[in-house]
Amino acid sequence: MKNITLQLSPDKSKAYLTIQERFDHFPSLEQLIRFLKESGIRYGLDTDQLELIADNRQPVNKILIADINFELNVPESLLDWQIALNRPHRPEIDSANRADFKKISLYEPVRENQVLIRKRKSTEPVVIKNVLGEETKIILSDVPFPVGNNVHVSVDSNELLASRDGFAVLEGGLLHVNDIFHVHGDVNYATGNIKCTGPVVIEGDVRSGFRVESTSSIYIGGTVEAAHIFSQYGDITVQFGIVGHGRAKILAGGGLTCGFIQEATVSVRKNVVISHYSINSQISAGGQVILKGNEAIIRGGSVTTEKGILANQIGSEHRTFTELKIRSFTENESQSKIWEISRKRSDINIRLSSIKKRLEFLEVLRKRLGSLSPGKDKEIDFLQNEKNRLQQSMEELAKTETSLQQEAAKEQIRKEIVVQKKLFPNVSIDIGGVGVVIDQVFEGVKVSRLKNEILFETLLDMDDSAYDIFIPGSDNSTQSGG
């Protein structure tokens, strides 16, 4: 093929490709592979690099495109693998002698400077094949390690070690240690369940029946089916959406961002942000549940939040029962603190009453006797100081109680459900134990709570034809206190 040359290293363990200039009919990937095979390349072909060259359609100069390391073309009898990666991917066998095909080890957690591969002791030359498939003899010290990213060879050249904490992964014949566990496709029977301590990136889908668990964030580039996804401290992102079939569970110590949620259970500590819709799902969030985009629909199921809900439509024309709840965990915490202040105030009042009675007795005694003993005088001084201290504590408790009550009031005002387009009948709303069931269509409305009343506030301008003033407790809704 014109303008293309191939160069081999002296030991023929590597092959380099040069394309000297750009031309109109740049070779395709298939043409490049055919050229290399016609040139005698048999082992270690780096098809990913060839694909990149074909896609870029730019000249290259002596770029490595074949290496016997890519094929691990070294007799396994010469290498002791200290990790599980070169063992066949067999399912785990339980105590009942049953095979669990979801538990397959494709990666190995490793620590910095952990030995990954060790060369066995041998004084005999060994035979390996070069990139042309020719047999050649090498001595043990020349046996190549599959050196990838974040690994290094020991000083004595006999061990391959991890350069950092992470996950050992065998890709393209090279051994890498990555801080991010990366799945280049779906989570299915080929990968098994995933459980690790670092960030997880999954380019494809998570199929039904599988689990992905991590202490850190999880990114899923496709769809989650009836699977379990658990991030202990991080966020979960699902690029497309969740089709749970009533069996998907999504748990996160952070938040969840996804395209849609359908028939799934979601529980997160922060916000849930949805691009399209939530249908027949159970969602619980420590922050807000926010639906944005043209659809932004909540239909069926239940949504429980601490800080509020935002959507375009909630419910449906067919009166699909939908439950919305705002539960204030922080208010409960504030209330507990207020109760604790009340208990402390009661204890201080009892103590102050006792001190005042003792002081009154000592003053009466002084008047009768004219003077008191030095011990009684010291007692009076102590009691006066204690009385002043307790009265100061009472003042501080009063200030703290006022602050807590004000904060609780502010929190309650901020907790609201905003429906930018339509709120349909048969939607149950509960804000802090005060409930209402909608029985008519509202257009553009904000729902909040003031004391024991549910308030409706229109989002429409006064000149809008659908403008109305909503009165809490009217015939338009059924309201109950909790």
C-alpha positions in Angstrom: 0.0 0.0 0.0 1.4 3.4 -1.1 2.7 5.9 1.5 2.6 3.3 4.3 5.7 1.6 5.8 6.2 -0.9 8.6 9.2 -1.1 10.8 10.1 -3.9 13.3 12.3 -3.6 16.4 15.6 -5.5 16.3 14.1 -8.4 18.3 10.8 -8.3 16.3 8.8 -7.9 19.5 7.3 -4.6 18.3 6.1 -3.1 15.0 5.8 0.5 14.1 3.6 2.1 11.5 4.3 5.2 9.4 1.8 7.0 7.1 3.9 9.7 5.4 1.3 12.0 4.0 -2.4 12.6 3.8 -4.1 11.3 0.6 -7.6 11.3 -0.7 -8.3 7.7 0.0 -7.1 7.3 3.5 -7.1 3.6 4.4 -9.9 2.3 6.5 -9.4 0.2 9.6 -10.1 -3.0 7.6 -7.5 -2.0 5.0 -4.9 -1.2 7.7 -5.4 -4.6 9.4 -5.2 -6.4 6.0 -2.0 -4.5 5.2 -0.4 -5.6 8.5 -1.5 -9.2 8.1 -0.1 -9.3 4.6 3.1 -7.8 6.0 3.3 -10.8 8.4 2.1 -9.4 11.7 0.6 -12.3 13.6 0.7 -11.3 17.3 0.1 -8.3 19.6 -1.9 -6.1 17.1 -3.3 -3.0 18.8 -6.6 -2.6 17.1 -7.6 0.3 19.3 -4.6 2.3 18.1 -5.4 1.3 14.5 -9.0 2.4 14.9 -7.8 5.8 16.2 -5.5 6.3 13.2 -8.3 5.4 10.8 -10.7 7.8 12.4 -8.3 10.7 12.6 -7.1 10.3 8.9 -3.8 12.1 9.8 -0.2 11.2 9.0 1.6 9.2 11.7 5.3 8.5 12.2 6.7 5.3 13.7 3.7 4.7 16.0 3.6 1.5 17.9 0.8 -0.8 16.5 2.0 -4.3 17.5 3.7 -5.6 20.7 3.9 -9.1 22.0 2.9 -7.6 25.4 -0.5 -7.0 24.0 -1.0 -10.7 23.6 0.9 -11.7 26.8 2.8 -14.0 24.5 5.0 -15.2 27.4 4.7 -18.8 28.8 2.6 -18.6 31.9 4.9 -21.1 33.6 7.5 -18.3 33.9 5.2 -15.9 35.7 3.5 -16.1 39.2 0.5 -13.9 39.2 -0.1 -12.6 42.7 -3.7 -11.4 41.8 -6.6 -13.3 40.4 -6.8 -11.7 37.0 -5.2 -14.4 34.9 -7.4 -17.2 36.4 -10.4 -18.2 34.3 -13.5 -16.2 35.2 -15.4 -18.9 37.0 -18.6 -18.4 39.0 -18.5 -18.5 42.8 -19.7 -21.8 44.3 -21.7 -21.6 47.5 -22.0 -24.0 50.4 -24.8 -25.9 48.6 -22.6 -26.4 45.6 -24.6 -24.0 43.5 -22.9 -21.7 41.0 -23.6 -17.9 41.3 -22.8 -16.6 37.9 -23.3 -13.0 39.1 -20.2 -13.3 41.3 -17.3 -13.4 38.8 -14.0 -11.7 39.6 -12.8 -9.5 36.7 -10.8 -7.0 38.8 -8.8 -7.0 41.9 -8.5 -4.3 44.5 -4.7 -3.6 45.1 -2.6 -1.3 47.3 0.4 0.8 46.4 3.6 -1.3 46.0 1.6 -4.5 46.1 3.3 -7.3 44.0 1.1 -8.1 40.9 3.3 -10.5 39.0 6.6 -12.2 40.0 9.0 -14.0 37.7 9.8 -17.6 38.6 13.3 -18.7 39.1 14.8 -20.3 36.0 18.2 -20.5 34.4 17.1 -22.0 31.1 16.3 -19.9 28.0 12.7 -19.9 27.1 11.0 -19.8 23.7 8.4 -17.1 22.9 6.9 -15.8 19.6 7.5 -12.4 18.2 5.0 -10.2 16.3 5.6 -12.2 13.1 4.8 -15.5 14.9 8.4 -16.7 14.7 9.8 -18.5 17.7 12.8 -17.0 19.4 14.7 -17.8 22.6 15.1 -15.3 25.4 16.5 -15.5 28.9 14.4 -15.1 32.0 15.6 -11.5 32.7 14.3 -10.5 29.2 10.8 -11.9 29.8 8.5 -8.8 29.3 6.0 -7.8 31.9 2.6 -6.5 30.6 3.3 -3.0 31.8 0.3 -0.7 31.7 -0.7 2.4 33.5 0.2 3.0 37.2 2.4 -0.1 37.5 6.2 -0.4 37.7 8.9 -3.0 37.5 11.0 -3.6 40.7 14.7 -2.6 40.9 15.8 -6.3 40.4 13.4 -6.6 37.4 11.7 -9.6 38.9 8.4 -8.1 40.0 5.7 -6.0 38.7 4.2 -3.7 41.3 1.2 -1.4 41.7 2.2 2.3 41.7 -1.0 3.4 43.5 -4.1 2.1 45.3 -6.8 1.1 42.9 -8.1 -1.7 40.8 -6.0 -4.0 38.7 -7.5 -4.5 35.3 -6.2 -6.5 32.3 -6.9 -4.7 29.1 -5.4 -5.1 25.7 -2.8 -7.6 27.1 -1.5 -4.9 29.6 -2.0 -4.8 33.3 -3.3 -1.4 34.6 -4.1 -0.1 38.1 -6.9 2.4 37.9 -8.4 4.7 40.6 -11.7 4.5 38.8 -13.3 1.1 38.2 -14.3 1.3 34.5 -16.7 -1.0 32.7 -16.6 -0.6 29.0 -20.0 -2.1 28.4 -22.9 -3.5 30.4 -23.0 -5.0 33.9 -24.3 -8.5 33.2 -23.2 -12.1 33.4 -19.9 -11.2 31.7 -18.9 -8.9 34.5 -20.9 -10.2 37.5 -21.8 -7.9 40.4 -19.5 -5.0 41.1 -18.5 -4.0 44.7 -15.6 -1.6 45.2 -14.4 1.4 47.2 -13.7 4.0 44.5 -15.6 5.7 41.8 -17.4 3.5 39.2 -17.9 4.4 35.5 -20.2 2.1 33.5 -20.5 2.9 29.9 -23.5 0.7 29.2 -26.5 -0.6 31.1 -26.9 -2.4 34.4 -29.0 -5.5 33.6 -31.8 -6.9 35.8 -30.7 -8.9 38.8 -27.2 -7.4 39.2 -25.7 -5.1 41.9 -23.3 -2.2 41.7 -22.0 -1.1 45.1 -19.4 1.5 45.9 -18.4 3.9 48.8 -17.9 6.6 46.1 -19.8 8.0 43.2 -21.3 5.8 40.4 -21.9 6.9 36.8 -24.0 4.8 34.5 -24.0 5.8 30.8 -27.0 3.8 29.9 -30.1 2.4 31.6 -30.7 0.7 35.0 -33.1 -2.2 34.8 -34.4 -4.2 37.8 -31.0 -3.8 39.5 -29.6 -2.5 42.8 -27.3 0.5 42.8 -25.7 1.6 46.1 -23.3 4.5 46.7 -22.5 4.9 50.4 -21.1 8.4 50.3 -21.3 9.6 46.7 -23.7 10.6 44.0 -25.4 8.4 41.4 -25.8 9.5 37.8 -27.9 7.4 35.3 -27.5 9.0 31.9 -30.8 7.6 30.4 -33.1 6.3 33.1 -34.3 3.6 35.4 -36.8 0.9 34.2 -37.2 -0.9 37.5 -40.2 -3.3 36.9 -41.0 -2.8 40.6 -37.7 -4.3 41.7 -35.0 -1.7 41.2 -33.5 0.0 44.3 -31.3 3.0 44.1 -29.6 4.2 47.4 -27.1 7.1 47.7 -25.4 9.0 50.5 -25.3 11.9 48.0 -27.9 12.7 45.3 -29.3 11.1 42.2 -29.4 12.6 38.7 -31.2 10.7 35.9 -33.3 10.9 32.8 -36.4 9.2 34.2 -37.6 6.8 36.9 -40.2 4.2 36.3 -41.4 1.6 38.8 -38.3 1.9 41.1 -37.5 2.6 44.7 -35.1 5.5 45.3 -33.7 6.8 48.6 -31.0 9.5 48.7 -29.7 12.0 51.3 -29.5 15.0 48.9 -31.4 16.0 45.8 -33.1 13.9 43.1 -32.9 15.7 39.7 -34.9 14.1 36.9 -34.9 15.3 33.3 -38.2 13.8 32.1 -40.6 11.9 34.4 -41.2 9.8 37.5 -43.9 7.1 37.0 -45.2 4.7 39.7 -42.0 5.1 41.8 -41.2 5.5 45.5 -38.8 8.4 45.9 -37.4 9.6 49.2 -34.9 12.6 49.3 -33.2 14.5 52.1 -33.1 17.5 49.8 -35.4 18.4 46.9 -37.0 16.4 44.2 -36.6 18.5 41.0 -38.1 17.6 37.6 -37.0 19.8 34.7 -37.4 19.8 31.0 -40.5 19.8 28.8 -42.2 16.8 30.5 -41.3 17.1 34.2 -44.1 14.8 35.2 -44.8 13.0 38.5 -47.5 10.3 38.0 -48.3 7.6 40.5 -46.3 6.3 43.4 -45.1 8.5 46.2 -42.5 11.3 46.6 -41.2 12.2 50.1 -38.8 15.0 50.5 -37.4 17.3 53.2 -37.1 20.5 51.2 -39.7 20.5 48.5 -40.8 19.4 45.1 -40.7 21.1 41.7 -42.5 19.7 38.6 -44.5 20.8 35.5 -47.3 18.2 36.1 -48.3 16.1 39.0 -51.0 13.3 38.7 -52.9 12.7 35.5 -56.2 13.3 33.7 -57.2 9.8 34.7 -56.9 10.7 38.4 -53.9 8.4 39.0 -53.3 8.4 42.7 -50.1 10.2 43.5 -48.8 10.9 47.0 -46.5 13.9 47.9 -45.0 14.4 51.4 -42.7 16.9 52.9 -41.3 15.7 56.1 -39.1 18.1 58.1 -36.4 16.1 59.8 -34.6 19.3 60.7 -37.8 20.7 62.3 -38.1 17.5 64.3 -34.5 18.0 65.4 -35.3 21.7 66.3 -38.3 20.6 68.2 -36.2 18.1 70.2 -33.8 20.8 71.0 -36.7 23.1 72.1 -38.0 20.3 74.4 -34.5 19.8 75.8 -34.4 23.6 76.5 -37.7 23.3 78.3 -36.4 20.4 80.4 -33.2 22.4 81.3 -35.4 25.5 82.2 -37.5 23.3 84.5 -34.4 21.9 86.3 -32.9 25.4 86.7 -36.2 26.8 88.1 -36.2 24.0 90.7 -32.6 24.8 91.6 -33.3 28.6 91.8 -36.4 28.0 94.0 -34.3 26.0 96.4 -31.5 28.6 96.4 -34.0 31.4 97.0 -35.6 29.6 99.9 -32.2 28.9 101.5 -31.1 32.6 101.1 -34.4 33.8 102.7 -33.8 31.4 105.6 -30.3 32.7 106.1 -31.4 36.4 106.0 -34.1 35.7 108.6 -31.5 33.9 110.7 -29.1 37.0 110.4 -31.8 39.3 111.6 -32.6 37.2 114.6 -28.9 36.6 115.7 -27.5 39.9 114.4 -24.7 38.1 112.7 -23.8 34.8 111.2 -20.8 32.5 111.5 -18.0 32.8 108.8 -19.2 29.5 107.3 -22.8 30.8 106.9 -21.5 34.0 105.3 -19.5 32.0 102.8 -22.6 30.0 102.1 -24.6 33.1 101.3 -21.8 34.3 98.9 -21.8 31.0 97.2 -25.6 30.9 96.9 -25.7 34.5 95.5 -23.1 33.6 92.8 -25.0 30.4 91.9 -28.2 32.3 91.7 -26.7 34.8 89.3 -25.2 32.0 87.2 -28.5 30.2 86.9 -30.3 33.4 86.0 -27.8 34.0 83.3 -28.2 30.5 82.0 -32.0 31.1 81.9 -31.4 34.2 79.7 -29.2 32.2 77.3 -31.7 29.4 77.0 -34.4 31.9 76.2 -32.3 33.4 73.4 -31.5 29.9 72.0 -35.2 28.9 72.1 -36.2 32.1 70.2 -33.5 31.4 67.6 -34.6 27.8 67.1 -38.3 28.8 66.8 -37.4 31.4 64.2 -35.3 28.9 62.2 -38.1 26.4 62.3 -40.5 29.0 61.0 -38.2 29.9 58.2 -37.7 26.3 57.2 -41.4 25.7 57.2 -42.0 28.7 54.9 -39.3 27.5 52.4 -40.8 24.0 52.2 -43.2 24.0 49.2 -44.5 22.1 46.3 -44.4 24.1 43.0 -46.4 22.8 40.0 -45.7 25.0 37.0 -48.4 23.6 34.8 -51.1 21.2 36.0 -51.9 19.7 39.4 -54.5 17.0 38.8 -57.2 15.5 41.1 -56.5 12.5 43.4 -53.1 13.9 44.4 -52.5 13.6 48.1 -50.3 16.3 49.7 -49.0 16.1 53.2 -46.7 18.9 54.6 -45.4 18.2 58.0 -48.5 16.1 59.0 -51.1 18.5 57.6 -52.8 16.9 54.6 -55.0 17.7 51.6 -56.4 15.6 48.7 -56.9 17.5 45.5 -60.2 17.0 43.7 -60.0 19.5 40.8 -57.4 20.7 38.3 -55.1 23.5 39.3 -53.0 25.3 36.8 -49.7 26.9 38.0 -49.8 26.6 41.7 -47.5 26.7 44.8 -48.6 24.7 47.8 -47.2 25.4 51.2 -48.1 25.2 54.9 -48.8 28.0 57.4 -49.3 26.7 60.9 -52.1 24.0 60.5 -53.3 25.2 57.1 -52.3 24.2 53.6 -52.1 27.3 51.4 -52.4 27.5 47.6 -50.8 30.4 45.8 -51.3 30.9 42.1 -48.2 31.2 39.8 -50.3 32.9 37.1 -50.4 36.6 36.3 -53.6 38.4 37.2 -54.4 39.0 33.5 -54.2 35.3 32.7 -57.6 33.8 31.8 -57.0 30.9 34.3 -56.1 33.2 37.2 -57.9 32.4 40.4 -57.5 33.0 44.1 -57.3 29.7 46.1 -58.7 29.6 49.5 -57.4 26.9 51.9 -60.1 24.6 53.3 -62.5 25.5 50.5 -64.8 23.0 48.7 -62.0 22.5 46.2 -60.0 20.2 48.5 -60.3 17.9 51.5 -58.0 18.9 54.3 -56.9 17.2 57.5 -54.5 18.0 60.3 -51.9 15.5 61.4 
